[in-house]
Amino acid sequence: MNVMSDPLYIAFLWHMHQPYYKDPFTGIYRLPWVRLHGTKDYLDMVEILEDFPEIRQTFNLVPSLLKQLSDYIENNATDIYLDLSLKRASELTDKEKTFVLENFFLANWDNMIRPFPRYYELLVKRGFRFLRAELTRVIKYFSEADFLDLQVLFNLSWIDPMFRKKDRLLNELAGKGKNFTEEDKKLLIDRQFEILRKIIPKYKELNARGQIELSASPFYHPILPLIWDTDSSKIAMPDIRLPKKRFSHPDDASRQIRDALVYFEKVFGYRPAGMWPSEGSVSEDVLRAVHADGIKWVATDEDVLSRSLGKGLRDQLGNLTEPSTLYRTYNFSDVSIIFRDHKISDLIGFVYSGWDPKNAADDLINKLLHIRSTLPGHRPHLISIILDGENAWEHFKNDGHDFLHHLYDRLSGEKRLKAVTVSEYLKFDAGEKLGRLHAGSWINGNYSIWIGHEEDNLAWDYLTDTRDNLEMFQKLKPEKPIDEAWNALFVAEGSDWNWWYGDEHSTETQEEFDELFRLNLMKVYREMGKEIPPYLFVPVLREDRTILPEIAIRGFISPKIDGIVTSYYEWYQGAYLAVGKSGGSMHKAESLISYIYYGFDQDNLYIRVDPKTSFNDFPPETVFSINIIRPFPFRINIKQDGKSIIAGLYEKKDEAWVNIKDITNIAIQDIIETAIPFKDINAKEKDELDIFVLINKDGEEIERCPWRGYISIIVPTPDFEAIMWY
């Protein structure tokens, strides 16, 4: 190779991925990002290449993303945001209006909301900062026309500017800007789905043409080395604090690889040569596994290469000390490996959005030319630019099109640089053998994002327990079909849930991610026909575990247990929880319970349940269950049989609920009231009691209060009242 005449090869790899947002119980997607990134990012990123036939690129398509796209376009799947977009503005309930005001401004304010003056006006009216509790008041200032405009503009802003400009209807709606009609909204949503239907065919078309290569990730985007063995995290972090239980299931890792390749072949008609292992996470075991399934190349980050070679690649200023070490391919277990230049990749992902688009493109081209000038001329070199293909562009003006057009235009005319697919390059450079491969990810060459934090480790322990129970169940009942249970478990193995646990990242929809993780584990138990462990109803997120009452306990109470509100003051010193405000999801039906009151004296815990309607309206099979998680698992089951009450105290022993005594101090009339002696539930002074209420009908759970988390009560000391009055 002559350095003056041969080009520097460039492999752009755009990673297209979304977490699996489908609620395993309702079938409704909890978040809209597959649909909305589908209309804003997935199609235009390949269509733009049609103007630049010399530019070749690689697109990594995660099967769980493809599965969700197909669900929308083939099965009429829906999401909560879509349902509330389609609902007539005049028919929105106050709860739905609150949800819309909270969530329909989830878009980049400068680049996606400001370009629509009416949208920005509504944002200002809502307020840039707000408390959820305030939104119930704020909705009163929004008219039906305001909500209709907001429904339209939220969805319109998430359609790529390229499509808004080319499509007559979308262009007219953007020009109209406000005073939209229900018909406008329907036509807009129809256009959304027309765009979604074009995505997969367009990838097939450019792939068949040879302009793009398609690669895949493991099916539900798990961190393969951690699924293989959580102890592998010690390689990069010897002092890491691991979960209580070791998770080590190589078969699951291989299954996620194999299922991905089978599904990819179903969609595209062939198996991909390459794979971006989720989060660029690799290990020696994982490379052997992907090789066994026919994968020819993988990609990861330069930090993994640095640690594999046992030497730094950059100086203290971030400059490469040996460029030729990074800009080549390597090989381990007969799998070629390309290593991401994280400095160049991060310029596109996090820096250039604040620049003038032409200056940013020129800067990148100049940096690539400078890199070429530093490389020896005796061999070809490849620079790998790898990043998300969807998340960066909302931070750019015009969704990044100006930057990409300038970049591709310069690149097309620059003979010293050549954009290639990964497999195209590997035809003449399969890679130098690596003696060892470090176990790490694209972030800091380790797994600290996904394991080690209290929340991460708790999630791993929940996953381990659930998988162990499923495996045991399968051994004991091999005849029972449990494919859906295994599928839910594989969803829960995905990397996206732990991405949001810990202190590293935050998002407005963090609670949804936490709940989806736990719902998939709950689905495993439901498919086995087993009781869902109470702890799975408790958020992994620390700040969400305890539900705070409207009013806290202020002193001892001694209510008369008669099933009616004998006196306003008998529960006055206790606490109460408004069930409708205690956390939950938009898809949940209206609660059957309005309030839960609780309090204590020196010897007893008192619980009161207020229904929304008369208990006479409840079916006779209804069972109310007061569940105590800590310090020991107990529950009080309450059922009305005609005029008599059947109530028992149960203790969990060896995974079974054992009736240890009848409860007699209980009444049901207008309300449920009961007194539970602390000694009966083995609770002593200063113990923390974690409590929730279940409603069951015919053995099927129909409501949990609070839905997320639990009520926390500290068993009082004798001087509790004196302290409260001090």
C-alpha positions in Angstrom: 0.0 0.0 0.0 1.3 3.4 -0.9 0.3 5.9 1.8 0.2 8.7 -0.8 -2.1 6.9 -3.2 -4.1 4.4 -1.2 -7.0 5.5 1.0 -7.6 5.3 4.7 -10.6 3.0 5.0 -13.5 4.1 7.2 -16.1 1.7 8.7 -19.2 3.6 9.9 -21.3 1.3 12.0 -24.7 2.7 13.1 -26.2 0.7 16.0 -30.0 0.7 15.8 -31.6 -0.5 19.0 -34.5 0.1 21.4 -35.3 -1.8 24.6 -38.2 -4.2 24.5 -41.0 -2.0 25.7 -43.9 -4.4 25.4 -45.8 -5.0 28.7 -45.9 -8.8 29.0 -49.3 -8.8 30.6 -51.3 -6.3 28.5 -49.4 -6.5 25.2 -49.3 -2.7 25.0 -46.0 -0.9 24.5 -45.2 1.2 27.6 -43.0 3.7 25.8 -43.3 4.9 22.2 -39.7 5.1 21.1 -39.7 2.3 18.5 -42.5 4.0 16.7 -41.2 7.5 17.1 -37.5 6.8 16.3 -39.0 4.7 13.4 -40.5 7.9 11.9 -37.5 10.1 12.7 -34.3 8.0 12.4 -34.4 4.5 11.0 -35.6 5.2 7.5 -33.8 8.5 6.7 -30.4 7.2 7.9 -30.4 4.8 4.9 -32.4 6.9 2.5 -29.8 9.7 2.7 -27.2 7.3 1.3 -29.1 7.0 -2.0 -27.7 10.5 -2.8 -24.1 9.3 -2.1 -23.7 5.9 -3.9 -19.9 5.8 -3.1 -20.5 5.8 0.6 -20.8 2.3 2.1 -21.8 1.7 5.7 -22.8 -1.0 8.1 -26.0 -0.9 10.1 -26.4 -3.1 13.2 -30.1 -4.0 13.6 -31.0 -5.6 17.0 -33.6 -8.3 16.5 -35.7 -7.1 19.5 -36.1 -3.8 17.6 -37.0 -5.5 14.4 -39.6 -7.6 16.3 -41.2 -4.5 17.7 -41.2 -2.7 14.3 -42.9 -5.8 12.8 -45.4 -5.9 15.6 -46.5 -2.3 14.8 -46.8 -2.8 11.1 -48.1 -6.4 11.0 -50.1 -6.9 14.2 -51.5 -3.4 14.8 -49.6 -3.1 18.0 -50.1 0.0 20.0 -48.5 2.0 22.8 -49.9 4.1 25.6 -48.7 7.3 23.8 -50.4 6.3 20.6 -53.6 5.4 22.3 -53.7 8.8 23.9 -52.8 10.5 20.6 -55.7 8.9 18.8 -58.2 9.5 21.5 -60.4 12.5 20.8 -59.2 15.5 22.8 -62.7 16.1 24.0 -62.9 12.7 25.6 -59.6 12.8 27.5 -60.0 12.2 31.2 -58.2 14.4 33.8 -55.8 11.5 34.5 -55.1 11.2 30.7 -54.6 15.0 30.4 -52.1 14.9 33.2 -50.2 12.1 31.4 -50.2 14.1 28.1 -48.9 17.3 29.8 -46.2 15.3 31.5 -45.1 13.2 28.5 -46.0 14.9 25.2 -43.1 17.3 25.5 -40.5 14.5 25.6 -38.5 15.9 22.6 -35.5 18.1 22.3 -36.9 21.5 23.2 -34.5 23.5 20.9 -34.5 21.4 17.8 -37.9 19.6 17.9 -40.2 21.9 19.8 -39.0 25.5 19.1 -39.3 25.1 15.3 -43.1 24.8 15.9 -44.1 28.1 17.6 -47.4 26.7 18.8 -45.7 23.7 20.3 -43.3 25.9 22.2 -46.2 28.1 23.3 -47.8 25.1 24.9 -44.5 24.1 26.6 -44.2 27.6 28.1 -47.9 27.3 29.2 -47.2 23.9 30.9 -44.0 25.2 32.4 -40.4 24.1 31.9 -40.3 22.7 35.4 -43.2 21.2 37.2 -44.2 18.9 40.0 -46.4 16.0 39.1 -48.8 17.0 41.8 -49.2 20.4 40.2 -50.4 19.0 36.8 -53.8 18.2 38.1 -54.2 22.0 38.6 -52.4 23.0 35.4 -54.7 20.9 33.1 -57.6 23.3 34.0 -55.8 26.0 32.0 -55.6 23.9 28.8 -58.5 23.9 26.4 -59.7 21.1 24.2 -57.9 22.9 21.3 -54.7 23.0 23.3 -54.7 19.3 23.9 -55.6 18.5 20.3 -52.7 20.7 19.0 -50.4 19.0 21.5 -51.4 15.5 20.3 -50.6 16.5 16.7 -47.4 18.5 17.3 -45.9 15.8 19.5 -46.2 13.2 16.8 -45.4 15.6 14.0 -42.2 16.7 15.7 -41.0 13.1 15.8 -41.3 12.7 12.0 -38.0 13.4 10.2 -37.8 16.9 8.6 -36.9 15.2 5.3 -40.3 13.4 5.3 -42.2 16.5 6.4 -40.7 18.4 3.5 -41.2 15.8 0.8 -44.7 14.7 1.8 -47.5 17.2 0.8 -49.8 16.4 3.8 -47.0 16.6 6.4 -45.7 19.8 4.8 -49.2 21.3 5.0 -49.6 20.2 8.7 -46.3 21.8 9.5 -47.3 25.0 7.7 -50.7 25.0 9.4 -49.0 24.9 12.8 -52.1 25.1 15.0 -55.9 24.7 15.2 -55.6 21.1 14.0 -58.7 18.9 13.6 -59.3 15.3 14.6 -59.1 14.4 10.9 -55.6 16.1 10.7 -54.5 13.9 13.6 -55.8 10.7 12.0 -54.1 11.4 8.7 -50.8 12.2 10.5 -50.9 8.9 12.4 -51.6 7.1 9.1 -48.5 8.7 7.6 -46.5 7.5 10.6 -47.4 3.9 9.8 -46.6 4.4 6.1 -43.1 5.4 7.1 -42.7 2.5 9.5 -43.7 0.1 6.7 -40.9 1.4 4.5 -38.0 0.8 6.9 -37.2 -2.9 6.6 -37.8 -3.0 2.8 -35.4 0.0 2.4 -32.7 -1.8 4.4 -33.2 -4.9 2.2 -32.9 -2.8 -1.0 -29.6 -1.1 -0.1 -28.2 -4.3 1.3 -29.0 -6.1 -2.0 -27.4 -3.2 -3.8 -24.2 -3.7 -1.8 -24.2 -0.2 -0.4 -24.8 -1.3 3.2 -24.0 -4.3 5.2 -26.4 -5.5 8.0 -25.2 -7.0 11.2 -27.1 -8.0 14.4 -26.8 -8.1 18.2 -27.9 -10.8 20.6 -31.7 -11.0 20.5 -32.8 -9.0 23.6 -29.5 -7.0 23.9 -28.0 -8.8 26.9 -24.4 -8.2 28.2 -23.2 -11.6 27.0 -20.1 -11.9 29.2 -22.2 -11.2 32.3 -24.9 -13.7 31.2 -22.1 -16.2 30.7 -20.7 -15.4 34.2 -21.1 -12.3 36.4 -17.7 -13.1 37.9 -16.2 -12.0 34.6 -16.7 -8.5 35.8 -13.8 -9.0 38.2 -11.3 -9.1 35.3 -11.7 -5.4 34.7 -12.8 -4.5 38.3 -11.1 -6.8 40.8 -12.6 -5.0 43.8 -16.2 -4.9 42.5 -19.0 -5.7 44.9 -20.9 -8.5 43.2 -24.5 -9.6 43.6 -25.2 -12.1 46.4 -25.7 -14.8 43.9 -23.6 -15.7 41.0 -25.4 -15.7 37.6 -23.6 -18.1 35.2 -25.6 -19.4 32.3 -23.6 -19.8 29.1 -26.6 -21.6 27.5 -28.6 -18.4 27.8 -25.8 -16.4 26.1 -25.6 -18.9 23.3 -29.4 -18.9 23.0 -29.6 -15.1 22.7 -27.0 -15.3 19.9 -28.7 -18.2 18.1 -32.2 -16.7 18.3 -30.9 -13.4 16.9 -29.4 -15.1 13.9 -32.5 -17.2 13.3 -34.8 -14.1 13.5 -32.5 -12.0 11.3 -32.5 -14.8 8.7 -36.3 -14.9 8.9 -36.5 -11.1 8.1 -33.7 -10.7 5.6 -33.3 -14.2 4.1 -29.7 -14.8 5.2 -27.5 -14.8 8.3 -25.3 -11.8 9.0 -21.5 -12.1 9.0 -21.1 -9.6 11.8 -22.3 -8.7 15.2 -22.1 -5.8 17.6 -22.3 -7.6 20.9 -24.6 -5.6 23.1 -22.8 -2.5 24.5 -19.6 -3.7 22.7 -19.3 -6.3 25.5 -16.9 -9.1 24.7 -14.9 -11.9 26.4 -12.9 -14.9 25.2 -15.8 -17.2 26.0 -18.2 -15.0 24.1 -16.0 -14.9 21.0 -15.8 -18.7 20.9 -19.6 -18.8 21.2 -20.2 -16.4 18.3 -17.7 -18.3 16.2 -19.6 -21.5 16.9 -22.7 -19.9 15.4 -20.9 -18.7 12.3 -20.2 -15.1 13.1 -17.2 -13.8 11.1 -16.6 -10.4 12.8 -17.5 -8.5 15.9 -16.9 -4.9 17.0 -16.0 -3.4 20.3 -14.2 -0.4 21.8 -10.6 0.7 21.8 -10.3 0.4 25.6 -10.8 -3.4 25.2 -7.9 -3.5 22.8 -5.7 -1.4 25.1 -6.4 -3.8 28.0 -6.0 -6.9 25.8 -2.6 -5.7 24.7 -1.6 -4.5 28.2 -0.6 -1.0 27.1 -2.1 2.4 26.7 -3.1 3.7 23.2 -3.3 7.4 24.0 -1.2 10.0 25.9 -2.5 12.2 28.7 -3.9 14.6 26.1 -5.9 11.9 24.4 -3.7 11.6 21.4 -2.9 8.2 19.9 0.7 7.2 20.6 0.7 4.4 18.0 -2.2 5.0 15.5 -1.3 1.9 13.5 -2.1 -0.3 16.6 -5.7 0.9 16.7 -6.4 1.3 13.0 -6.2 -2.4 12.0 -8.2 -5.5 12.5 -7.5 -8.3 15.0 -8.5 -11.9 15.3 -9.5 -14.1 18.2 -10.9 -17.6 17.9 -11.1 -17.1 14.1 -13.4 -14.1 14.6 -12.2 -10.8 13.2 -12.5 -7.8 15.6 -12.7 -4.1 14.8 -12.1 -1.6 17.5 -14.0 1.6 17.8 -12.2 4.9 17.8 -14.1 6.3 20.7 -12.7 9.8 20.3 -13.9 10.2 16.7 -17.2 8.4 17.4 -17.9 10.5 20.4 -17.3 13.7 18.4 -20.3 12.8 16.3 -22.4 11.5 19.2 -21.8 14.2 21.7 -19.8 17.2 20.4 -20.6 18.2 16.7 -24.3 18.8 17.5 -23.3 22.2 18.9 -21.2 23.2 15.9 -22.0 24.7 12.5 -22.8 21.6 10.4 -20.3 22.4 7.6 -17.6 23.3 10.1 -18.2 20.0 11.9 -18.1 18.0 8.7 -14.9 19.7 7.6 -13.3 19.2 11.1 -14.1 15.4 10.9 -12.7 15.1 7.4 -9.5 17.0 8.4 -9.1 14.8 11.4 -9.4 11.7 9.2 -6.8 13.1 6.8 -4.5 13.8 9.6 -4.8 10.3 10.9 -4.0 9.0 7.4 -0.9 11.1 7.3 0.4 9.5 10.5 0.0 5.9 9.3 2.7 3.8 7.7 2.2 2.9 4.0 3.0 -0.8 4.0 -0.5 -2.1 4.8 -4.1 -1.0 4.7 -5.7 0.7 7.8 -9.3 0.9 9.0 -10.8 3.5 11.3 -14.0 2.3 12.9 -16.6 4.9 13.7 -19.3 3.3 15.8 -22.3 4.9 17.6 -26.0 4.9 18.1 -27.8 5.5 14.8 -30.8 7.2 16.4 -30.1 9.0 19.6 -27.6 11.7 18.5 -29.7 13.4 15.8 -32.3 15.2 18.0 -29.4 17.3 19.4 -28.5 18.5 15.9 -30.3 21.1 13.9 -32.5 19.7 11.2 -32.0 16.2 12.7 -28.4 16.0 11.6 -29.1 16.1 7.8 -27.0 19.2 7.2 -24.0 17.7 8.9 -24.4 14.3 7.2 -24.9 15.8 3.8 -21.7 18.0 4.2 -19.8 15.0 5.6 -20.9 12.5 2.8 -20.3 15.1 0.1 -16.7 15.7 1.3 -16.1 12.0 1.8 -17.5 11.2 -1.7 -15.0 13.6 -3.3 -12.0 12.7 -1.2 -9.9 10.0 -2.8 -7.6 9.7 0.3 -10.6 8.4 2.3 -12.9 5.5 1.5 -16.1 4.5 3.4 -16.5 0.7 3.3 -18.6 -2.0 4.9 -16.9 -4.1 7.5 -17.0 -7.3 5.5 -15.8 -5.5 2.4 -12.6 -4.5 4.3 -12.1 -7.9 5.9 -11.7 -9.5 2.4 -8.1 -8.3 2.4 -7.4 -7.9 6.1 -8.9 -10.6 8.3 -6.8 -9.4 11.3 -3.7 -10.0 13.4 -4.0 -12.7 16.1 -4.7 -11.5 19.6 -3.0 -13.5 22.4 -5.8 -12.6 24.9 -9.1 -10.7 24.8 -10.0 -8.5 27.7 -13.5 -8.9 29.1 -15.1 -5.4 28.9 -17.5 -3.1 27.2 -17.5 0.1 25.2 -17.7 2.1 28.4 -14.3 2.3 30.2 -13.5 -1.3 29.2 -15.6 -2.7 32.1 -19.1 -3.4 33.2 -19.6 -0.9 36.0 -22.7 0.5 34.4 -24.5 -2.8 34.7 -23.2 -4.5 37.8 -21.8 -3.4 41.2 -24.2 -0.7 42.3 -26.8 -1.7 44.9 -29.7 -1.4 42.4 -27.8 -3.3 39.7 -26.9 -6.1 42.1 -30.5 -6.4 43.4 -31.7 -6.7 39.8 -29.2 -9.5 39.2 -30.3 -11.3 42.3 -34.0 -11.1 41.2 -33.0 -12.4 37.8 -31.0 -15.3 39.3 -33.8 -16.4 41.7 -36.4 -16.3 38.8 -34.2 -18.3 36.5 -33.4 -20.9 39.2 -37.1 -21.3 39.9 -37.9 -21.6 36.2 -35.2 -24.2 35.6 -36.4 -26.2 38.6 -40.0 -26.0 37.5 -39.0 -27.3 34.0 -37.2 -30.3 35.6 -40.2 -31.1 37.8 -42.9 -30.6 35.1 -41.2 -31.2 31.7 -44.6 -31.7 30.1 -45.8 -28.2 30.7 -45.1 -25.7 27.9 -43.3 -22.7 29.3 -41.8 -21.0 26.2 -43.5 -17.7 27.2 -41.8 -17.9 30.6 -38.4 -18.4 29.0 -39.0 -15.6 26.6 -39.9 -13.2 29.4 -36.7 -14.2 31.2 -34.6 -13.5 28.1 -36.2 -10.1 27.9 -35.2 -9.5 31.5 -31.6 -10.4 30.7 -31.4 -7.4 28.4 -28.8 -4.6 29.2 -31.3 -1.8 29.1 -32.8 -2.3 32.5 -29.6 -2.0 34.4 -28.5 0.9 32.3 -30.9 3.0 34.3 -30.2 1.4 37.7 -27.4 2.9 39.7 -26.3 6.5 39.7 -24.8 6.8 36.2 -27.8 7.6 34.1 -31.3 9.1 34.6 -34.3 9.6 32.4 -37.9 11.0 32.8 -39.2 7.4 32.2 -36.9 5.6 34.6 -39.9 4.2 36.5 -41.2 2.5 33.4 -37.9 0.7 32.8 -37.8 -0.5 36.4 -41.4 -1.7 36.1 -40.9 -3.4 32.8 -37.9 -5.4 34.2 -40.0 -6.6 37.1 -43.1 -7.3 35.0 -41.1 -9.7 32.8 -39.9 -11.5 35.9 -43.5 -11.6 37.2 -44.5 -13.0 33.8 -42.2 -16.0 34.4 -44.0 -16.9 37.7 -47.4 -16.3 36.1 -46.6 -18.7 33.2 -45.5 -21.3 35.8 -48.7 -20.9 37.7 -46.8 -19.8 40.8 -47.4 -17.0 43.2 -45.5 -13.8 42.2 -42.9 -13.0 44.9 -44.1 -9.9 46.8 -40.6 -8.2 46.4 -41.1 -8.0 42.6 -43.8 -5.5 43.2 -41.3 -3.3 45.0 -39.2 -1.0 42.8 -35.5 -1.7 42.4 -35.0 2.1 42.3 -34.2 3.1 45.8 -36.1 6.3 45.9 -39.3 4.6 44.7 -39.5 1.7 47.1 -41.5 3.4 49.9 -44.7 5.1 49.1 -45.2 8.1 51.4 -48.6 8.7 52.9 -50.6 11.9 52.5 -50.4 12.3 56.3 -47.8 10.5 58.4 -48.5 8.8 61.8 -48.6 11.4 64.6 -49.6 9.4 67.6 -51.2 6.3 69.0 -54.7 5.4 67.8 -57.3 3.0 69.3 -60.1 2.8 66.7 -63.3 0.8 67.4 -63.2 -2.2 65.1 -66.8 -2.0 63.8 -66.5 -1.5 60.1 -67.9 2.1 60.1 -66.3 5.5 60.7 -67.4 5.8 64.3 -65.7 9.1 64.8 -63.5 11.3 62.6 -61.0 11.4 65.4 -60.5 7.6 65.9 -58.1 7.5 62.9 -57.0 11.1 63.2 -53.5 10.4 64.6 -52.9 7.7 62.0 -51.6 7.9 58.4 -53.5 7.4 55.2 -52.6 6.8 51.6 -54.7 7.9 48.6 -54.5 4.9 46.4 -54.9 6.8 43.1 -51.8 8.8 43.9 -49.6 5.9 45.1 -47.9 5.1 41.8 -49.0 3.0 39.0 -49.4 2.8 35.2 -51.7 4.5 32.7 -53.0 1.1 31.6 -54.2 0.1 35.0 -58.0 0.1 35.5 -59.6 2.4 38.0 -58.8 1.3 41.5 -61.4 -0.5 43.6 -59.9 1.1 46.8 -59.9 4.8 47.5 -57.8 5.0 50.8 -55.8 2.9 53.1 -55.5 4.1 56.7 -53.0 2.7 59.1 -51.7 3.3 62.6 -50.8 1.6 65.9 -50.8 1.6 69.6 -48.2 0.0 71.8 -49.4 -3.5 71.0 -51.3 -3.5 67.8 -51.1 -2.6 64.1 -54.4 -1.1 62.8 -55.3 -1.3 59.1 -58.4 0.3 57.5 -59.4 -0.2 53.8 -62.0 2.2 52.2 -63.6 1.0 49.0 -64.6 3.2 46.1 -68.1 1.5 46.1 -70.0 -0.5 48.6 -68.6 -3.9 49.6 -72.0 -5.3 48.5 -71.0 -4.6 44.9 -67.9 -6.9 45.2 -68.3 -10.5 44.0 -68.6 -13.0 46.8 -65.3 -14.6 45.7 -63.4 -11.4 46.5 -60.5 -11.9 48.9 -58.7 -8.9 50.5 -55.1 -9.8 51.5 -53.0 -7.6 53.8 -49.4 -8.6 53.0 -46.4 -8.0 55.3 -43.0 -8.4 53.5 -40.7 -7.5 56.4 -39.4 -8.4 58.9 -41.2 -11.7 58.3 -43.6 -12.8 55.6 -47.2 -12.8 56.9 -50.5 -12.2 55.3 -54.1 -11.7 56.5 -56.7 -13.0 54.1 -60.2 -11.6 54.5 -63.3 -12.8 52.8 -67.0 -12.0 53.4 -69.3 -15.0 53.3 -72.8 -13.7 53.5 -73.0 -11.9 56.8 -70.0 -13.7 58.3 -66.3 -12.8 57.9 -63.7 -15.4 57.3 -60.2 -14.1 58.2 -57.0 -15.9 58.9 -53.4 -15.0 59.6 -50.9 -16.9 57.4 -47.2 -17.3 57.7 -45.0 -18.3 54.8 -43.0 -21.5 55.6 -41.0 -23.4 53.0 -42.6 -21.6 50.1 -46.2 -22.4 51.3 -48.7 -20.2 53.2 -49.7 -21.8 56.5 -52.8 -20.7 58.4 -51.6 -20.1 62.0 -54.7 -18.6 63.5 -58.1 -17.1 62.8 -58.5 -13.3 63.0 -61.4 -12.3 65.1 -60.8 -8.6 65.7 -62.0 -7.5 62.3 -65.1 -5.9 60.8 -66.5 -5.2 57.3 -69.4 -2.8 56.7 -68.7 0.5 55.1 -65.0 -0.1 55.5 -62.7 -2.9 56.5 -61.1 -2.5 59.9 -58.7 -4.9 61.7 -56.3 -5.0 64.6 -53.2 -7.2 64.3 -51.1 -7.8 67.4 -47.4 -7.1 66.8 -46.5 -10.3 68.6 -48.6 -12.4 66.1 -46.4 -11.3 63.3 -43.1 -11.5 65.3 -42.6 -7.7 65.1 -40.6 -6.0 67.8 -39.9 -2.4 68.7 -38.1 -0.4 65.9 -38.7 -3.1 63.3 -39.7 -1.9 59.8 -42.9 -3.3 58.5 -43.4 -3.2 54.8 -47.0 -3.7 53.8 -49.3 -3.8 50.8 -52.9 -4.8 50.1 -54.0 -7.3 47.4 -57.5 -7.9 46.0 -58.0 -11.4 44.6 -61.0 -12.9 42.8 -61.2 -16.6 42.0 -57.5 -16.9 42.8 -56.6 -14.2 40.3 -55.0 -10.9 41.5 -57.0 -8.0 40.3 -55.4 -5.1 42.2 -52.4 -4.3 44.3 -52.3 -1.2 46.6 -50.0 0.5 46.3 -49.1 -0.7 42.9 -45.5 0.3 43.1 -43.6 -0.1 46.4 -45.1 -0.6 49.8 -46.3 1.2 52.9 -43.5 1.4 55.5 -44.2 1.4 59.3 -41.8 1.4 62.2 -43.0 -0.5 65.2 -43.2 2.1 68.0 -41.3 2.2 71.3 -43.2 2.9 74.5 -42.1 6.6 74.4 -43.3 7.1 70.8 -46.1 9.6 71.7 -43.8 11.5 74.1 -41.2 11.9 71.3 -43.9 13.0 68.8 -45.1 15.7 71.2 -41.6 16.8 72.1 
